[in-house]
Amino acid sequence: MFKYSTLNLGNMLKMHNRCPHCGQDFMPEPGFYFGAMYFSYAINVALMVTFGVTYEVLVSPESVWETLASVFVPPVLLAPWNFRISRAIMLYAFGGVKKRQEHYNS
């Protein structure tokens, strides 16, 4: 879907218009990926709850700043991954991705 690696932060947002292998359209309509914000939000909430609760249970921090860091740092570090996975989920859920057809010789 994406032209460059996730670690290439300057170009990580650039997507192919069509799949180079199967021709699947990655831009079904203008503004299609605005809906990916909702998937991104859900992923961020899940990350924050998971890391926050895990840190509270395992470490029992003395300071509220430690807890806040454990809640907000992981989503910031995982933002490039979250961006890509939320777009992929949006495309598979609502983009009409065609199922790969296998041709068997019988």
A tleap script that builds the chain and sets N, CA, C and O, in Angstrom:
source leaprc.protein.ff14SB
mol = sequence {
  NMET PHE LYS TYR SER THR LEU ASN LEU GLY
  ASN MET LEU LYS MET HIE ASN ARG CYS PRO
  HIE CYS GLY GLN ASP PHE MET PRO GLU PRO
  GLY PHE TYR PHE GLY ALA MET TYR PHE SER
  TYR ALA ILE ASN VAL ALA LEU MET VAL THR
  PHE GLY VAL THR TYR GLU VAL LEU VAL SER
  PRO GLU SER VAL TRP GLU THR LEU ALA SER
  VAL PHE VAL PRO PRO VAL LEU LEU ALA PRO
  TRP ASN PHE ARG ILE SER ARG ALA ILE MET
  LEU TYR ALA PHE GLY GLY VAL LYS LYS ARG
  GLN GLU HIE TYR ASN CSER
}
set mol.1.N position { 0.816 -1.197 0.000 }
set mol.1.CA position { 0.000 0.000 0.000 }
set mol.1.C position { 0.857 1.257 0.000 }
set mol.1.O position { 0.542 2.230 -0.686 }
set mol.2.N position { 1.923 1.238 0.756 }
set mol.2.CA position { 2.723 2.433 0.934 }
set mol.2.C position { 4.003 2.335 0.123 }
set mol.2.O position { 4.558 1.252 -0.062 }
set mol.3.N position { 4.461 3.483 -0.357 }
set mol.3.CA position { 5.633 3.513 -1.228 }
set mol.3.C position { 6.936 3.306 -0.457 }
set mol.3.O position { 7.887 2.740 -0.997 }
set mol.4.N position { 6.990 3.747 0.773 }
set mol.4.CA position { 8.231 3.721 1.539 }
set mol.4.C position { 8.047 2.997 2.868 }
set mol.4.O position { 6.921 2.731 3.290 }
set mol.5.N position { 9.134 2.689 3.506 }
set mol.5.CA position { 9.140 2.018 4.799 }
set mol.5.C position { 8.541 2.913 5.887 }
set mol.5.O position { 8.517 4.136 5.756 }
set mol.6.N position { 8.071 2.298 6.938 }
set mol.6.CA position { 7.534 3.046 8.075 }
set mol.6.C position { 8.614 3.897 8.732 }
set mol.6.O position { 8.320 4.963 9.272 }
set mol.7.N position { 9.840 3.442 8.691 }
set mol.7.CA position { 10.935 4.166 9.328 }
set mol.7.C position { 11.391 5.383 8.534 }
set mol.7.O position { 12.136 6.211 9.058 }
set mol.8.N position { 10.961 5.509 7.288 }
set mol.8.CA position { 11.264 6.681 6.478 }
set mol.8.C position { 10.220 7.745 6.811 }
set mol.8.O position { 9.248 7.914 6.075 }
set mol.9.N position { 10.417 8.458 7.912 }
set mol.9.CA position { 9.399 9.357 8.448 }
set mol.9.C position { 9.039 10.495 7.505 }
set mol.9.O position { 7.915 10.996 7.549 }
set mol.10.N position { 9.963 10.907 6.660 }
set mol.10.CA position { 9.673 11.985 5.722 }
set mol.10.C position { 8.699 11.581 4.627 }
set mol.10.O position { 7.972 12.426 4.104 }
set mol.11.N position { 8.675 10.312 4.277 }
set mol.11.CA position { 7.836 9.840 3.174 }
set mol.11.C position { 6.861 8.748 3.579 }
set mol.11.O position { 6.265 8.111 2.710 }
set mol.12.N position { 6.683 8.514 4.861 }
set mol.12.CA position { 5.856 7.391 5.290 }
set mol.12.C position { 4.384 7.549 4.946 }
set mol.12.O position { 3.649 6.562 4.964 }
set mol.13.N position { 3.928 8.758 4.635 }
set mol.13.CA position { 2.526 8.985 4.326 }
set mol.13.C position { 2.174 8.705 2.871 }
set mol.13.O position { 0.994 8.618 2.530 }
set mol.14.N position { 3.172 8.562 2.014 }
set mol.14.CA position { 2.922 8.408 0.584 }
set mol.14.C position { 2.445 7.002 0.248 }
set mol.14.O position { 3.071 6.004 0.604 }
set mol.15.N position { 1.308 6.958 -0.455 }
set mol.15.CA position { 0.706 5.683 -0.840 }
set mol.15.C position { 0.708 5.549 -2.358 }
set mol.15.O position { 0.722 6.541 -3.087 }
set mol.16.N position { 0.693 4.314 -2.813 }
set mol.16.CA position { 0.484 4.041 -4.227 }
set mol.16.C position { -0.983 4.331 -4.546 }
set mol.16.O position { -1.847 4.163 -3.686 }
set mol.17.N position { -1.272 4.765 -5.777 }
set mol.17.CA position { -2.669 4.924 -6.189 }
set mol.17.C position { -3.317 3.575 -6.444 }
set mol.17.O position { -4.499 3.379 -6.161 }
set mol.18.N position { -2.539 2.650 -6.978 }
set mol.18.CA position { -3.006 1.287 -7.246 }
set mol.18.C position { -1.941 0.310 -6.777 }
set mol.18.O position { -0.756 0.640 -6.722 }
set mol.19.N position { -2.379 -0.900 -6.439 }
set mol.19.CA position { -1.449 -1.945 -6.029 }
set mol.19.C position { -0.571 -2.317 -7.221 }
set mol.19.O position { -1.093 -2.592 -8.301 }
set mol.20.N position { 0.754 -2.330 -7.048 }
set mol.20.CA position { 1.631 -2.692 -8.153 }
set mol.20.C position { 1.499 -4.150 -8.583 }
set mol.20.O position { 1.920 -4.497 -9.687 }
set mol.21.N position { 0.932 -5.006 -7.749 }
set mol.21.CA position { 0.832 -6.429 -8.062 }
set mol.21.C position { -0.523 -6.813 -8.653 }
set mol.21.O position { -0.584 -7.521 -9.658 }
set mol.22.N position { -1.619 -6.345 -8.026 }
set mol.22.CA position { -2.951 -6.798 -8.461 }
set mol.22.C position { -3.808 -5.694 -9.069 }
set mol.22.O position { -4.854 -5.979 -9.654 }
set mol.23.N position { -3.385 -4.443 -8.942 }
set mol.23.CA position { -4.151 -3.346 -9.516 }
set mol.23.C position { -5.278 -2.826 -8.646 }
set mol.23.O position { -6.073 -2.007 -9.108 }
set mol.24.N position { -5.375 -3.274 -7.396 }
set mol.24.CA position { -6.408 -2.793 -6.478 }
set mol.24.C position { -6.273 -1.289 -6.302 }
set mol.24.O position { -5.175 -0.777 -6.081 }
set mol.25.N position { -7.397 -0.581 -6.400 }
set mol.25.CA position { -7.415 0.867 -6.230 }
set mol.25.C position { -7.301 1.210 -4.746 }
set mol.25.O position { -8.140 0.797 -3.945 }
set mol.26.N position { -6.270 1.960 -4.382 }
set mol.26.CA position { -6.081 2.357 -2.992 }
set mol.26.C position { -6.732 3.700 -2.664 }
set mol.26.O position { -6.736 4.118 -1.506 }
set mol.27.N position { -7.274 4.370 -3.659 }
set mol.27.CA position { -7.964 5.644 -3.454 }
set mol.27.C position { -9.384 5.547 -4.022 }
set mol.27.O position { -9.660 6.102 -5.085 }
set mol.28.N position { -10.291 4.842 -3.319 }
set mol.28.CA position { -11.638 4.628 -3.856 }
set mol.28.C position { -12.389 5.924 -4.154 }
set mol.28.O position { -13.130 5.997 -5.135 }
set mol.29.N position { -12.205 6.948 -3.318 }
set mol.29.CA position { -12.864 8.234 -3.528 }
set mol.29.C position { -12.107 9.293 -2.739 }
set mol.29.O position { -11.375 8.963 -1.806 }
set mol.30.N position { -12.275 10.566 -3.103 }
set mol.30.CA position { -11.607 11.635 -2.340 }
set mol.30.C position { -12.098 11.656 -0.888 }
set mol.30.O position { -13.296 11.549 -0.628 }
set mol.31.N position { -11.183 11.793 0.029 }
set mol.31.CA position { -11.537 11.848 1.447 }
set mol.31.C position { -11.883 10.509 2.059 }
set mol.31.O position { -12.392 10.456 3.179 }
set mol.32.N position { -11.620 9.435 1.355 }
set mol.32.CA position { -11.980 8.102 1.850 }
set mol.32.C position { -11.331 7.798 3.191 }
set mol.32.O position { -11.967 7.211 4.066 }
set mol.33.N position { -10.090 8.184 3.362 }
set mol.33.CA position { -9.345 7.795 4.561 }
set mol.33.C position { -9.639 8.664 5.782 }
set mol.33.O position { -9.028 8.461 6.832 }
set mol.34.N position { -10.552 9.622 5.676 }
set mol.34.CA position { -10.951 10.360 6.871 }
set mol.34.C position { -11.600 9.420 7.886 }
set mol.34.O position { -11.505 9.651 9.091 }
set mol.35.N position { -12.243 8.384 7.420 }
set mol.35.CA position { -12.854 7.398 8.306 }
set mol.35.C position { -11.835 6.592 9.083 }
set mol.35.O position { -12.159 5.999 10.112 }
set mol.36.N position { -10.593 6.565 8.591 }
set mol.36.CA position { -9.537 5.842 9.293 }
set mol.36.C position { -9.212 6.481 10.637 }
set mol.36.O position { -8.591 5.851 11.493 }
set mol.37.N position { -9.631 7.734 10.826 }
set mol.37.CA position { -9.404 8.397 12.113 }
set mol.37.C position { -10.082 7.640 13.247 }
set mol.37.O position { -9.558 7.577 14.359 }
set mol.38.N position { -11.245 7.068 12.963 }
set mol.38.CA position { -11.978 6.346 14.007 }
set mol.38.C position { -11.251 5.053 14.398 }
set mol.38.O position { -11.214 4.681 15.571 }
set mol.39.N position { -10.682 4.383 13.410 }
set mol.39.CA position { -9.891 3.192 13.718 }
set mol.39.C position { -8.629 3.579 14.481 }
set mol.39.O position { -8.230 2.889 15.420 }
set mol.40.N position { -8.009 4.673 14.081 }
set mol.40.CA position { -6.813 5.159 14.766 }
set mol.40.C position { -7.122 5.521 16.217 }
set mol.40.O position { -6.343 5.220 17.122 }
set mol.41.N position { -8.251 6.162 16.426 }
set mol.41.CA position { -8.678 6.519 17.774 }
set mol.41.C position { -8.860 5.275 18.637 }
set mol.41.O position { -8.400 5.236 19.779 }
set mol.42.N position { -9.525 4.265 18.099 }
set mol.42.CA position { -9.755 3.023 18.844 }
set mol.42.C position { -8.437 2.332 19.182 }
set mol.42.O position { -8.269 1.821 20.290 }
set mol.43.N position { -7.509 2.314 18.238 }
set mol.43.CA position { -6.202 1.700 18.488 }
set mol.43.C position { -5.462 2.473 19.569 }
set mol.43.O position { -4.851 1.868 20.450 }
set mol.44.N position { -5.508 3.812 19.516 }
set mol.44.CA position { -4.830 4.618 20.534 }
set mol.44.C position { -5.431 4.417 21.920 }
set mol.44.O position { -4.699 4.330 22.906 }
set mol.45.N position { -6.744 4.343 22.002 }
set mol.45.CA position { -7.389 4.102 23.304 }
set mol.45.C position { -6.959 2.743 23.847 }
set mol.45.O position { -6.642 2.617 25.030 }
set mol.46.N position { -6.949 1.733 22.989 }
set mol.46.CA position { -6.530 0.397 23.432 }
set mol.46.C position { -5.079 0.408 23.908 }
set mol.46.O position { -4.757 -0.217 24.919 }
set mol.47.N position { -4.205 1.106 23.194 }
set mol.47.CA position { -2.800 1.205 23.614 }
set mol.47.C position { -2.667 1.918 24.956 }
set mol.47.O position { -1.928 1.473 25.834 }
set mol.48.N position { -3.387 3.025 25.108 }
set mol.48.CA position { -3.286 3.801 26.345 }
set mol.48.C position { -3.790 3.004 27.550 }
set mol.48.O position { -3.156 2.999 28.606 }
set mol.49.N position { -4.913 2.344 27.389 }
set mol.49.CA position { -5.459 1.551 28.500 }
set mol.49.C position { -4.527 0.394 28.831 }
set mol.49.O position { -4.238 0.135 29.999 }
set mol.50.N position { -4.062 -0.293 27.808 }
set mol.50.CA position { -3.181 -1.449 28.034 }
set mol.50.C position { -1.898 -1.046 28.735 }
set mol.50.O position { -1.534 -1.640 29.751 }
set mol.51.N position { -1.206 -0.042 28.206 }
set mol.51.CA position { 0.054 0.365 28.817 }
set mol.51.C position { -0.156 1.007 30.183 }
set mol.51.O position { 0.632 0.773 31.100 }
set mol.52.N position { -1.208 1.816 30.333 }
set mol.52.CA position { -1.471 2.465 31.616 }
set mol.52.C position { -1.783 1.476 32.722 }
set mol.52.O position { -1.214 1.556 33.810 }
set mol.53.N position { -2.680 0.546 32.450 }
set mol.53.CA position { -3.059 -0.446 33.463 }
set mol.53.C position { -1.894 -1.375 33.770 }
set mol.53.O position { -1.634 -1.684 34.933 }
set mol.54.N position { -1.192 -1.820 32.736 }
set mol.54.CA position { -0.042 -2.705 32.942 }
set mol.54.C position { 1.023 -2.032 33.796 }
set mol.54.O position { 1.579 -2.652 34.702 }
set mol.55.N position { 1.308 -0.769 33.512 }
set mol.55.CA position { 2.316 -0.042 34.285 }
set mol.55.C position { 1.868 0.136 35.740 }
set mol.55.O position { 2.663 -0.024 36.666 }
set mol.56.N position { 0.604 0.464 35.926 }
set mol.56.CA position { 0.089 0.640 37.287 }
set mol.56.C position { 0.167 -0.650 38.089 }
set mol.56.O position { 0.523 -0.628 39.268 }
set mol.57.N position { -0.161 -1.770 37.465 }
set mol.57.CA position { -0.186 -3.052 38.172 }
set mol.57.C position { 1.230 -3.553 38.452 }
set mol.57.O position { 1.520 -4.020 39.553 }
set mol.58.N position { 2.108 -3.456 37.456 }
set mol.58.CA position { 3.446 -4.024 37.608 }
set mol.58.C position { 4.405 -3.145 38.402 }
set mol.58.O position { 5.247 -3.658 39.139 }
set mol.59.N position { 4.287 -1.824 38.261 }
set mol.59.CA position { 5.284 -0.928 38.863 }
set mol.59.C position { 4.762 -0.202 40.096 }
set mol.59.O position { 5.545 0.094 40.999 }
set mol.60.N position { 3.486 0.090 40.163 }
set mol.60.CA position { 2.897 0.898 41.244 }
set mol.60.C position { 3.675 2.197 41.443 }
set mol.60.O position { 4.327 2.378 42.472 }
set mol.61.N position { 3.610 3.096 40.473 }
set mol.61.CA position { 4.427 4.313 40.534 }
set mol.61.C position { 3.989 5.259 41.652 }
set mol.61.O position { 2.829 5.283 42.063 }
set mol.62.N position { 4.948 6.023 42.116 }
set mol.62.CA position { 4.702 7.001 43.170 }
set mol.62.C position { 4.172 8.311 42.594 }
set mol.62.O position { 3.409 9.016 43.253 }
set mol.63.N position { 4.570 8.634 41.378 }
set mol.63.CA position { 4.243 9.919 40.775 }
set mol.63.C position { 3.202 9.753 39.667 }
set mol.63.O position { 3.201 8.768 38.928 }
set mol.64.N position { 2.322 10.741 39.578 }
set mol.64.CA position { 1.335 10.735 38.506 }
set mol.64.C position { 2.014 10.951 37.149 }
set mol.64.O position { 1.483 10.532 36.120 }
set mol.65.N position { 3.176 11.598 37.140 }
set mol.65.CA position { 3.901 11.853 35.888 }
set mol.65.C position { 4.405 10.562 35.259 }
set mol.65.O position { 4.451 10.439 34.035 }
set mol.66.N position { 4.775 9.618 36.083 }
set mol.66.CA position { 5.189 8.316 35.556 }
set mol.66.C position { 4.012 7.622 34.867 }
set mol.66.O position { 4.162 7.037 33.794 }
set mol.67.N position { 2.866 7.696 35.490 }
set mol.67.CA position { 1.674 7.082 34.902 }
set mol.67.C position { 1.302 7.775 33.595 }
set mol.67.O position { 0.989 7.111 32.607 }
set mol.68.N position { 1.335 9.100 33.586 }
set mol.68.CA position { 1.029 9.833 32.359 }
set mol.68.C position { 2.012 9.503 31.246 }
set mol.68.O position { 1.616 9.368 30.088 }
set mol.69.N position { 3.279 9.374 31.584 }
set mol.69.CA position { 4.270 9.003 30.575 }
set mol.69.C position { 3.996 7.603 30.039 }
set mol.69.O position { 4.139 7.351 28.843 }
set mol.70.N position { 3.598 6.687 30.933 }
set mol.70.CA position { 3.330 5.323 30.479 }
set mol.70.C position { 2.090 5.260 29.591 }
set mol.70.O position { 1.944 4.332 28.795 }
set mol.71.N position { 1.203 6.231 29.720 }
set mol.71.CA position { -0.014 6.254 28.919 }
set mol.71.C position { 0.205 6.959 27.577 }
set mol.71.O position { -0.326 6.518 26.558 }
set mol.72.N position { 0.977 8.046 27.566 }
set mol.72.CA position { 1.079 8.865 26.361 }
set mol.72.C position { 2.299 8.588 25.488 }
set mol.72.O position { 2.252 8.868 24.290 }
set mol.73.N position { 3.368 8.060 26.023 }
set mol.73.CA position { 4.570 7.822 25.218 }
set mol.73.C position { 4.391 6.686 24.202 }
set mol.73.O position { 4.771 6.865 23.045 }
set mol.74.N position { 3.830 5.523 24.577 }
set mol.74.CA position { 3.684 4.452 23.574 }
set mol.74.C position { 2.868 4.841 22.335 }
set mol.74.O position { 3.296 4.523 21.226 }
set mol.75.N position { 1.712 5.516 22.465 }
set mol.75.CA position { 0.999 5.909 21.244 }
set mol.75.C position { 1.779 6.884 20.359 }
set mol.75.O position { 1.654 6.849 19.135 }
set mol.76.N position { 2.574 7.744 20.972 }
set mol.76.CA position { 3.389 8.665 20.173 }
set mol.76.C position { 4.461 7.891 19.419 }
set mol.76.O position { 4.700 8.152 18.239 }
set mol.77.N position { 5.105 6.948 20.085 }
set mol.77.CA position { 6.148 6.159 19.431 }
set mol.77.C position { 5.581 5.234 18.356 }
set mol.77.O position { 6.252 4.945 17.366 }
set mol.78.N position { 4.356 4.775 18.548 }
set mol.78.CA position { 3.734 3.853 17.601 }
set mol.78.C position { 2.840 4.560 16.579 }
set mol.78.O position { 2.098 3.896 15.855 }
set mol.79.N position { 2.897 5.884 16.508 }
set mol.79.CA position { 2.044 6.647 15.587 }
set mol.79.C position { 2.231 6.258 14.118 }
set mol.79.O position { 1.230 6.131 13.413 }
set mol.80.N position { 3.454 6.061 13.618 }
set mol.80.CA position { 3.576 5.647 12.211 }
set mol.80.C position { 2.900 4.308 11.930 }
set mol.80.O position { 2.246 4.147 10.899 }
set mol.81.N position { 3.055 3.351 12.839 }
set mol.81.CA position { 2.388 2.057 12.689 }
set mol.81.C position { 0.878 2.218 12.745 }
set mol.81.O position { 0.154 1.625 11.945 }
set mol.82.N position { 0.405 3.020 13.688 }
set mol.82.CA position { -1.024 3.249 13.855 }
set mol.82.C position { -1.624 3.885 12.601 }
set mol.82.O position { -2.711 3.497 12.172 }
set mol.83.N position { -0.939 4.843 12.021 }
set mol.83.CA position { -1.403 5.498 10.795 }
set mol.83.C position { -1.618 4.473 9.691 }
set mol.83.O position { -2.656 4.460 9.031 }
set mol.84.N position { -0.635 3.625 9.504 }
set mol.84.CA position { -0.700 2.645 8.418 }
set mol.84.C position { -1.748 1.565 8.674 }
set mol.84.O position { -2.502 1.209 7.769 }
set mol.85.N position { -1.801 1.055 9.872 }
set mol.85.CA position { -2.743 -0.026 10.150 }
set mol.85.C position { -4.180 0.482 10.109 }
set mol.85.O position { -5.071 -0.250 9.677 }
set mol.86.N position { -4.429 1.703 10.542 }
set mol.86.CA position { -5.788 2.233 10.496 }
set mol.86.C position { -6.240 2.457 9.059 }
set mol.86.O position { -7.413 2.258 8.747 }
set mol.87.N position { -5.334 2.866 8.185 }
set mol.87.CA position { -5.689 3.004 6.764 }
set mol.87.C position { -5.944 1.642 6.127 }
set mol.87.O position { -6.851 1.496 5.307 }
set mol.88.N position { -5.154 0.658 6.500 }
set mol.88.CA position { -5.360 -0.685 5.950 }
set mol.88.C position { -6.694 -1.263 6.422 }
set mol.88.O position { -7.406 -1.887 5.635 }
set mol.89.N position { -7.038 -1.065 7.692 }
set mol.89.CA position { -8.314 -1.546 8.207 }
set mol.89.C position { -9.466 -0.855 7.481 }
set mol.89.O position { -10.445 -1.500 7.106 }
set mol.90.N position { -9.346 0.453 7.286 }
set mol.90.CA position { -10.391 1.199 6.575 }
set mol.90.C position { -10.570 0.669 5.156 }
set mol.90.O position { -11.695 0.495 4.690 }
set mol.91.N position { -9.468 0.417 4.482 }
set mol.91.CA position { -9.542 -0.082 3.111 }
set mol.91.C position { -10.179 -1.459 3.058 }
set mol.91.O position { -11.016 -1.714 2.192 }
set mol.92.N position { -9.805 -2.343 3.954 }
set mol.92.CA position { -10.375 -3.690 3.962 }
set mol.92.C position { -11.835 -3.690 4.412 }
set mol.92.O position { -12.633 -4.492 3.925 }
set mol.93.N position { -12.189 -2.802 5.333 }
set mol.93.CA position { -13.561 -2.787 5.836 }
set mol.93.C position { -14.542 -2.131 4.863 }
set mol.93.O position { -15.658 -2.617 4.678 }
set mol.94.N position { -14.122 -1.030 4.244 }
set mol.94.CA position { -15.066 -0.249 3.446 }
set mol.94.C position { -14.608 0.062 2.026 }
set mol.94.O position { -15.328 0.727 1.282 }
set mol.95.N position { -13.440 -0.401 1.640 }
set mol.95.CA position { -12.890 -0.031 0.337 }
set mol.95.C position { -13.153 -0.991 -0.789 }
set mol.95.O position { -12.722 -0.753 -1.917 }
set mol.96.N position { -13.844 -2.065 -0.515 }
set mol.96.CA position { -14.152 -3.012 -1.568 }
set mol.96.C position { -12.940 -3.761 -2.067 }
set mol.96.O position { -12.791 -3.978 -3.270 }
set mol.97.N position { -12.070 -4.159 -1.157 }
set mol.97.CA position { -10.889 -4.921 -1.545 }
set mol.97.C position { -11.337 -6.253 -2.123 }
set mol.97.O position { -12.101 -6.993 -1.503 }
set mol.98.N position { -10.861 -6.534 -3.288 }
set mol.98.CA position { -11.232 -7.780 -3.950 }
set mol.98.C position { -10.456 -8.932 -3.335 }
set mol.98.O position { -9.264 -8.818 -3.049 }
set mol.99.N position { -11.146 -10.031 -3.141 }
set mol.99.CA position { -10.496 -11.221 -2.623 }
set mol.99.C position { -9.586 -11.789 -3.707 }
set mol.99.O position { -9.959 -11.844 -4.879 }
set mol.100.N position { -8.417 -12.200 -3.314 }
set mol.100.CA position { -7.463 -12.756 -4.269 }
set mol.100.C position { -8.012 -14.059 -4.832 }
set mol.100.O position { -8.401 -14.959 -4.088 }
set mol.101.N position { -8.036 -14.142 -6.131 }
set mol.101.CA position { -8.565 -15.333 -6.767 }
set mol.101.C position { -7.419 -16.212 -7.227 }
set mol.101.O position { -6.530 -15.778 -7.960 }
set mol.102.N position { -7.460 -17.434 -6.788 }
set mol.102.CA position { -6.458 -18.426 -7.182 }
set mol.102.C position { -7.002 -19.217 -8.373 }
set mol.102.O position { -8.159 -19.636 -8.385 }
set mol.103.N position { -6.163 -19.406 -9.343 }
set mol.103.CA position { -6.563 -20.223 -10.501 }
set mol.103.C position { -5.886 -21.566 -10.382 }
set mol.103.O position { -4.659 -21.666 -10.360 }
set mol.104.N position { -6.703 -22.591 -10.306 }
set mol.104.CA position { -6.176 -23.940 -10.168 }
set mol.104.C position { -6.333 -24.681 -11.489 }
set mol.104.O position { -7.370 -24.598 -12.147 }
set mol.105.N position { -5.318 -25.383 -11.849 }
set mol.105.CA position { -5.392 -26.246 -13.044 }
set mol.105.C position { -5.925 -27.598 -12.603 }
set mol.105.O position { -5.318 -28.275 -11.773 }
set mol.106.N position { -7.063 -27.985 -13.164 }
set mol.106.CA position { -7.597 -29.296 -12.780 }
set mol.106.C position { -7.671 -30.205 -13.966 }
set mol.106.O position { -8.097 -31.354 -13.837 }
savepdb mol mol.pdb
quit
